[in-house]
Amino acid sequence: MQQQKKIVITGAPGSGKTVITQQIARERPDRFVAVPEAATQVYTMLQTRWDKLDLEGRHDAQRRMYRLQLEQEARLAREHPQKILLLDRGTIDGAAYWPEGSEHFWRDVGSTHEKELSRYDAVILLETCAVLGLYDGDASNFCRFEDPQAAIQSSQTLRSLWGGHPHLHEVGAFPKLDEKIDTVRQLIDSIL
Protein backbone atom coordinates (compact mmCIF):
# COMPACT_ATOMS: atom_id res chain seq x y z
CA MET A 1 0.00 0.00 0.00
CA GLN A 2 1.37 3.38 -1.02
CA GLN A 3 1.80 6.06 1.65
CA GLN A 4 -0.51 9.05 1.35
CA LYS A 5 1.19 12.07 -0.21
CA LYS A 6 1.25 15.55 1.30
CA ILE A 7 2.00 18.58 -0.86
CA VAL A 8 2.39 21.95 0.85
CA ILE A 9 1.53 25.16 -0.95
CA THR A 10 3.19 27.93 1.02
CA GLY A 11 4.38 31.46 0.56
CA ALA A 12 4.25 34.93 1.99
CA PRO A 13 1.06 36.94 2.39
CA GLY A 14 -0.46 37.79 -0.96
CA SER A 15 1.04 34.83 -2.80
CA GLY A 16 -2.30 33.13 -3.58
CA LYS A 17 -1.90 30.07 -1.34
CA THR A 18 -5.49 29.76 -0.20
CA VAL A 19 -7.14 30.50 -3.55
CA ILE A 20 -4.82 28.13 -5.42
CA THR A 21 -5.09 25.30 -2.88
CA GLN A 22 -8.88 25.50 -2.78
CA GLN A 23 -9.26 25.80 -6.55
CA ILE A 24 -7.11 22.79 -7.36
CA ALA A 25 -8.81 20.65 -4.68
CA ARG A 26 -12.24 21.77 -5.93
CA GLU A 27 -11.35 20.93 -9.55
CA ARG A 28 -10.17 17.42 -8.68
CA PRO A 29 -12.12 16.21 -5.62
CA ASP A 30 -11.44 12.63 -6.68
CA ARG A 31 -7.69 13.17 -6.27
CA PHE A 32 -7.10 15.96 -3.73
CA VAL A 33 -8.38 17.15 -0.38
CA ALA A 34 -7.50 20.65 0.81
CA VAL A 35 -6.10 21.15 4.31
CA PRO A 36 -7.07 24.73 5.27
CA GLU A 37 -4.65 27.25 6.70
CA ALA A 38 -4.49 26.92 10.48
CA ALA A 39 -3.50 30.55 11.09
CA THR A 40 -6.70 32.04 9.67
CA GLN A 41 -8.79 29.61 11.74
CA VAL A 42 -6.93 30.41 14.96
CA TYR A 43 -7.06 34.17 14.43
CA THR A 44 -10.76 33.94 13.59
CA MET A 45 -11.39 32.03 16.80
CA LEU A 46 -9.30 34.53 18.82
CA GLN A 47 -10.83 37.48 16.93
CA THR A 48 -7.45 39.12 16.46
CA ARG A 49 -4.25 38.91 14.43
CA TRP A 50 -0.52 38.48 15.15
CA ASP A 51 0.44 42.17 15.35
CA LYS A 52 -2.27 42.87 17.95
CA LEU A 53 -1.05 40.19 20.38
CA ASP A 54 1.49 40.58 23.16
CA LEU A 55 4.45 38.19 23.39
CA GLU A 56 2.63 35.45 25.30
CA GLY A 57 -0.37 35.82 23.01
CA ARG A 58 1.89 35.28 19.98
CA HIS A 59 3.38 32.19 21.57
CA ASP A 60 -0.09 30.85 22.41
CA ALA A 61 -1.43 31.52 18.90
CA GLN A 62 1.53 29.78 17.22
CA ARG A 63 1.19 26.76 19.50
CA ARG A 64 -2.52 26.54 18.66
CA MET A 65 -1.75 26.73 14.94
CA TYR A 66 0.84 23.98 15.18
CA ARG A 67 -1.54 21.66 17.06
CA LEU A 68 -4.41 22.46 14.69
CA GLN A 69 -2.19 21.80 11.68
CA LEU A 70 -1.22 18.37 13.00
CA GLU A 71 -4.83 17.54 13.93
CA GLN A 72 -6.18 18.57 10.51
CA GLU A 73 -3.52 16.61 8.63
CA ALA A 74 -4.20 13.48 10.69
CA ARG A 75 -8.01 13.78 10.51
CA LEU A 76 -8.17 14.47 6.78
CA ALA A 77 -5.69 11.66 6.09
CA ARG A 78 -7.97 9.25 7.99
CA GLU A 79 -11.11 10.53 6.27
CA HIS A 80 -9.58 10.51 2.77
CA PRO A 81 -6.91 7.78 2.72
CA GLN A 82 -6.86 7.49 -1.07
CA LYS A 83 -6.45 11.21 -1.73
CA ILE A 84 -3.44 13.51 -1.81
CA LEU A 85 -3.43 16.14 0.93
CA LEU A 86 -2.97 19.61 -0.55
CA LEU A 87 -1.98 21.85 2.34
CA ASP A 88 -2.45 25.61 2.64
CA ARG A 89 0.83 26.05 4.57
CA GLY A 90 2.61 23.43 6.67
CA THR A 91 4.02 23.16 10.17
CA ILE A 92 7.28 24.82 9.12
CA ASP A 93 5.44 28.10 8.51
CA GLY A 94 4.83 28.56 12.24
CA ALA A 95 8.56 28.92 12.83
CA ALA A 96 8.58 32.06 10.66
CA TYR A 97 6.34 33.81 13.20
CA TRP A 98 7.89 32.62 16.46
CA PRO A 99 9.22 35.81 18.11
CA GLU A 100 12.53 34.32 19.28
CA GLY A 101 13.28 32.44 16.06
CA SER A 102 12.77 29.00 14.58
CA GLU A 103 15.05 26.97 16.89
CA HIS A 104 13.07 28.20 19.91
CA PHE A 105 9.84 27.25 18.12
CA TRP A 106 10.99 23.66 17.53
CA ARG A 107 11.99 23.28 21.18
CA ASP A 108 8.68 24.72 22.36
CA VAL A 109 6.55 22.37 20.25
CA GLY A 110 8.79 19.37 20.94
CA SER A 111 9.99 18.77 17.41
CA THR A 112 12.88 19.53 15.07
CA HIS A 113 13.21 21.32 11.77
CA GLU A 114 14.30 18.07 10.09
CA LYS A 115 11.35 16.11 11.47
CA GLU A 116 8.88 18.72 10.23
CA LEU A 117 10.46 18.89 6.76
CA SER A 118 10.15 15.11 6.49
CA ARG A 119 6.37 15.28 7.06
CA TYR A 120 5.83 16.48 3.49
CA ASP A 121 6.50 14.92 0.09
CA ALA A 122 6.80 18.19 -1.84
CA VAL A 123 6.65 21.91 -1.17
CA ILE A 124 5.58 24.63 -3.58
CA LEU A 125 6.76 28.06 -2.44
CA LEU A 126 4.79 30.88 -4.06
CA GLU A 127 6.20 34.37 -4.47
CA THR A 128 4.07 37.20 -3.12
CA CYS A 129 2.38 39.59 -5.54
CA ALA A 130 3.93 42.40 -3.47
CA VAL A 131 6.99 42.14 -5.74
CA LEU A 132 4.73 43.27 -8.61
CA GLY A 133 3.10 46.09 -6.64
CA LEU A 134 -0.24 44.22 -6.55
CA TYR A 135 -0.43 43.56 -2.82
CA ASP A 136 -3.78 44.40 -1.16
CA GLY A 137 -2.75 44.12 2.51
CA ASP A 138 -5.58 42.97 4.75
CA ALA A 139 -8.32 43.71 2.17
CA SER A 140 -8.57 40.04 1.17
CA ASN A 141 -7.61 38.47 4.53
CA PHE A 142 -8.38 40.22 7.83
CA CYS A 143 -5.44 38.59 9.65
CA ARG A 144 -2.84 39.84 7.22
CA PHE A 145 -0.79 42.55 8.90
CA GLU A 146 2.33 42.82 6.73
CA ASP A 147 2.94 45.80 4.47
CA PRO A 148 4.38 45.05 0.98
CA GLN A 149 8.02 45.14 2.14
CA ALA A 150 7.28 42.86 5.10
CA ALA A 151 5.47 40.44 2.76
CA ILE A 152 8.58 40.30 0.56
CA GLN A 153 10.75 39.74 3.65
CA SER A 154 8.40 36.95 4.72
CA SER A 155 9.08 35.23 1.37
CA GLN A 156 12.78 35.25 2.15
CA THR A 157 12.21 33.84 5.64
CA LEU A 158 10.02 31.04 4.29
CA ARG A 159 12.56 30.25 1.56
CA SER A 160 15.20 29.87 4.26
CA LEU A 161 12.98 27.65 6.45
CA TRP A 162 11.75 25.41 3.63
CA GLY A 163 15.08 25.49 1.76
CA GLY A 164 16.25 22.19 3.20
CA HIS A 165 13.36 20.26 1.69
CA PRO A 166 14.59 17.91 -1.08
CA HIS A 167 11.50 18.57 -3.22
CA LEU A 168 11.10 22.33 -2.94
CA HIS A 169 9.70 24.05 -6.03
CA GLU A 170 9.33 27.81 -6.41
CA VAL A 171 6.72 29.66 -8.45
CA GLY A 172 7.23 33.35 -9.13
CA ALA A 173 4.66 36.11 -8.98
CA PHE A 174 2.23 36.56 -11.87
CA PRO A 175 0.19 39.63 -12.76
CA LYS A 176 -2.87 37.39 -13.23
CA LEU A 177 -3.82 34.76 -10.67
CA ASP A 178 -5.19 32.40 -13.34
CA GLU A 179 -1.69 32.13 -14.83
CA LYS A 180 -0.25 31.26 -11.44
CA ILE A 181 -2.96 28.64 -10.83
CA ASP A 182 -2.16 27.04 -14.21
CA THR A 183 1.55 26.98 -13.37
CA VAL A 184 0.94 25.37 -9.97
CA ARG A 185 -1.49 22.85 -11.48
CA GLN A 186 1.12 21.80 -14.06
CA LEU A 187 3.82 21.65 -11.39
CA ILE A 188 1.70 19.36 -9.19
CA ASP A 189 1.04 17.08 -12.17
CA SER A 190 4.78 16.88 -12.84
CA ILE A 191 5.51 16.13 -9.16
CA LEU A 192 3.00 13.29 -9.14
VEXDREN-2710 file (C-alpha; in Angstrom, 1 decimal):
% VEXDREN-2710
k/r/px/py/pz
1/MET/0.0/0.0/0.0
2/GLN/1.4/3.4/-1.0
3/GLN/1.8/6.1/1.6
4/GLN/-0.5/9.1/1.3
5/LYS/1.2/12.1/-0.2
6/LYS/1.3/15.6/1.3
7/ILE/2.0/18.6/-0.9
8/VAL/2.4/22.0/0.8
9/ILE/1.5/25.2/-0.9
10/THR/3.2/27.9/1.0
11/GLY/4.4/31.5/0.6
12/ALA/4.3/34.9/2.0
13/PRO/1.1/36.9/2.4
14/GLY/-0.5/37.8/-1.0
15/SER/1.0/34.8/-2.8
16/GLY/-2.3/33.1/-3.6
17/LYS/-1.9/30.1/-1.3
18/THR/-5.5/29.8/-0.2
19/VAL/-7.1/30.5/-3.5
20/ILE/-4.8/28.1/-5.4
21/THR/-5.1/25.3/-2.9
22/GLN/-8.9/25.5/-2.8
23/GLN/-9.3/25.8/-6.5
24/ILE/-7.1/22.8/-7.4
25/ALA/-8.8/20.7/-4.7
26/ARG/-12.2/21.8/-5.9
27/GLU/-11.4/20.9/-9.6
28/ARG/-10.2/17.4/-8.7
29/PRO/-12.1/16.2/-5.6
30/ASP/-11.4/12.6/-6.7
31/ARG/-7.7/13.2/-6.3
32/PHE/-7.1/16.0/-3.7
33/VAL/-8.4/17.1/-0.4
34/ALA/-7.5/20.7/0.8
35/VAL/-6.1/21.2/4.3
36/PRO/-7.1/24.7/5.3
37/GLU/-4.6/27.3/6.7
38/ALA/-4.5/26.9/10.5
39/ALA/-3.5/30.6/11.1
40/THR/-6.7/32.0/9.7
41/GLN/-8.8/29.6/11.7
42/VAL/-6.9/30.4/15.0
43/TYR/-7.1/34.2/14.4
44/THR/-10.8/33.9/13.6
45/MET/-11.4/32.0/16.8
46/LEU/-9.3/34.5/18.8
47/GLN/-10.8/37.5/16.9
48/THR/-7.5/39.1/16.5
49/ARG/-4.3/38.9/14.4
50/TRP/-0.5/38.5/15.2
51/ASP/0.4/42.2/15.4
52/LYS/-2.3/42.9/17.9
53/LEU/-1.0/40.2/20.4
54/ASP/1.5/40.6/23.2
55/LEU/4.5/38.2/23.4
56/GLU/2.6/35.4/25.3
57/GLY/-0.4/35.8/23.0
58/ARG/1.9/35.3/20.0
59/HIS/3.4/32.2/21.6
60/ASP/-0.1/30.9/22.4
61/ALA/-1.4/31.5/18.9
62/GLN/1.5/29.8/17.2
63/ARG/1.2/26.8/19.5
64/ARG/-2.5/26.5/18.7
65/MET/-1.8/26.7/14.9
66/TYR/0.8/24.0/15.2
67/ARG/-1.5/21.7/17.1
68/LEU/-4.4/22.5/14.7
69/GLN/-2.2/21.8/11.7
70/LEU/-1.2/18.4/13.0
71/GLU/-4.8/17.5/13.9
72/GLN/-6.2/18.6/10.5
73/GLU/-3.5/16.6/8.6
74/ALA/-4.2/13.5/10.7
75/ARG/-8.0/13.8/10.5
76/LEU/-8.2/14.5/6.8
77/ALA/-5.7/11.7/6.1
78/ARG/-8.0/9.2/8.0
79/GLU/-11.1/10.5/6.3
80/HIS/-9.6/10.5/2.8
81/PRO/-6.9/7.8/2.7
82/GLN/-6.9/7.5/-1.1
83/LYS/-6.4/11.2/-1.7
84/ILE/-3.4/13.5/-1.8
85/LEU/-3.4/16.1/0.9
86/LEU/-3.0/19.6/-0.5
87/LEU/-2.0/21.9/2.3
88/ASP/-2.4/25.6/2.6
89/ARG/0.8/26.0/4.6
90/GLY/2.6/23.4/6.7
91/THR/4.0/23.2/10.2
92/ILE/7.3/24.8/9.1
93/ASP/5.4/28.1/8.5
94/GLY/4.8/28.6/12.2
95/ALA/8.6/28.9/12.8
96/ALA/8.6/32.1/10.7
97/TYR/6.3/33.8/13.2
98/TRP/7.9/32.6/16.5
99/PRO/9.2/35.8/18.1
100/GLU/12.5/34.3/19.3
101/GLY/13.3/32.4/16.1
102/SER/12.8/29.0/14.6
103/GLU/15.1/27.0/16.9
104/HIS/13.1/28.2/19.9
105/PHE/9.8/27.2/18.1
106/TRP/11.0/23.7/17.5
107/ARG/12.0/23.3/21.2
108/ASP/8.7/24.7/22.4
109/VAL/6.5/22.4/20.3
110/GLY/8.8/19.4/20.9
111/SER/10.0/18.8/17.4
112/THR/12.9/19.5/15.1
113/HIS/13.2/21.3/11.8
114/GLU/14.3/18.1/10.1
115/LYS/11.3/16.1/11.5
116/GLU/8.9/18.7/10.2
117/LEU/10.5/18.9/6.8
118/SER/10.1/15.1/6.5
119/ARG/6.4/15.3/7.1
120/TYR/5.8/16.5/3.5
121/ASP/6.5/14.9/0.1
122/ALA/6.8/18.2/-1.8
123/VAL/6.7/21.9/-1.2
124/ILE/5.6/24.6/-3.6
125/LEU/6.8/28.1/-2.4
126/LEU/4.8/30.9/-4.1
127/GLU/6.2/34.4/-4.5
128/THR/4.1/37.2/-3.1
129/CYS/2.4/39.6/-5.5
130/ALA/3.9/42.4/-3.5
131/VAL/7.0/42.1/-5.7
132/LEU/4.7/43.3/-8.6
133/GLY/3.1/46.1/-6.6
134/LEU/-0.2/44.2/-6.6
135/TYR/-0.4/43.6/-2.8
136/ASP/-3.8/44.4/-1.2
137/GLY/-2.8/44.1/2.5
138/ASP/-5.6/43.0/4.7
139/ALA/-8.3/43.7/2.2
140/SER/-8.6/40.0/1.2
141/ASN/-7.6/38.5/4.5
142/PHE/-8.4/40.2/7.8
143/CYS/-5.4/38.6/9.6
144/ARG/-2.8/39.8/7.2
145/PHE/-0.8/42.6/8.9
146/GLU/2.3/42.8/6.7
147/ASP/2.9/45.8/4.5
148/PRO/4.4/45.0/1.0
149/GLN/8.0/45.1/2.1
150/ALA/7.3/42.9/5.1
151/ALA/5.5/40.4/2.8
152/ILE/8.6/40.3/0.6
153/GLN/10.8/39.7/3.6
154/SER/8.4/37.0/4.7
155/SER/9.1/35.2/1.4
156/GLN/12.8/35.2/2.2
157/THR/12.2/33.8/5.6
158/LEU/10.0/31.0/4.3
159/ARG/12.6/30.3/1.6
160/SER/15.2/29.9/4.3
161/LEU/13.0/27.6/6.5
162/TRP/11.8/25.4/3.6
163/GLY/15.1/25.5/1.8
164/GLY/16.3/22.2/3.2
165/HIS/13.4/20.3/1.7
166/PRO/14.6/17.9/-1.1
167/HIS/11.5/18.6/-3.2
168/LEU/11.1/22.3/-2.9
169/HIS/9.7/24.1/-6.0
170/GLU/9.3/27.8/-6.4
171/VAL/6.7/29.7/-8.4
172/GLY/7.2/33.4/-9.1
173/ALA/4.7/36.1/-9.0
174/PHE/2.2/36.6/-11.9
175/PRO/0.2/39.6/-12.8
176/LYS/-2.9/37.4/-13.2
177/LEU/-3.8/34.8/-10.7
178/ASP/-5.2/32.4/-13.3
179/GLU/-1.7/32.1/-14.8
180/LYS/-0.3/31.3/-11.4
181/ILE/-3.0/28.6/-10.8
182/ASP/-2.2/27.0/-14.2
183/THR/1.5/27.0/-13.4
184/VAL/0.9/25.4/-10.0
185/ARG/-1.5/22.9/-11.5
186/GLN/1.1/21.8/-14.1
187/LEU/3.8/21.6/-11.4
188/ILE/1.7/19.4/-9.2
189/ASP/1.0/17.1/-12.2
190/SER/4.8/16.9/-12.8
191/ILE/5.5/16.1/-9.2
192/LEU/3.0/13.3/-9.1
END
